[in-house]
Amino acid sequence: MADQSINGFDVAGTVAFRETVRADSSRGDRHPTVVARWLGGSRSEVRCGDDVAHIGGEGELNPMRMLLGCLAACDVDLIAMHASILGIPIEDLVVEAQGRFNVRRYLGLEGDVGPGYQEVRYVVHIRAPTASDAQLAQLRAACERGSPVGDTLERAIPLTLEFDRGQPGPVPGRG
């Protein structure tokens, strides 16, 4: 495959990496560590290595909205990548996610339901005039089977909390 970029993806490089993972699934393992540090009020600085994001506070998405944003952004990335592999140029791609939750227990009040999302729905809006119906079905299947964030939200995963009373340590990536 000649050097080709579609939708901002290096198609040959993406296909080569996919084949590497096909041959050795351990090459696809990821083990990120994310550190969130309180900055005051409801604002946090979130770091993963040298990458930084701010969540909460004035003018920023709160964590629950960011969770929906992570789902939407993950599927934008996944669809654009798979479309590139299929040779489908995308003119426009928007993923709209919405959910419903109740904050009673978050506020320390008794409640019948947990404080997390009770449901999440999302819609993919894609303009790719050269894509066939079969290719669009492939992209939908990729979302349903291959979205790491979608998969994480869809199934129960172990969640372990440790509560350390000690002094906060240094934030990785910060001088």
DAFENVEN-V875269 format. One record per run of one state. SS is the DSSP state (H for helix, E for strand, L for the rest). FROM is the first residue (numbers start at 1). LEN is the number of residues. Records with the same first field share a line. If there is no record, write none. Layout:
SS->FROM-LEN, FROM-LEN
This chain:
L->1-4, 7-2, 24-1, 29-6, 41-2, 49-2, 56-7, 86-6, 101-18, 128-5, 147-1, 155-21
E->5-2, 9-2, 35-6, 43-6, 51-5, 92-9, 119-9
H->11-13, 25-4, 63-23, 133-14, 148-7
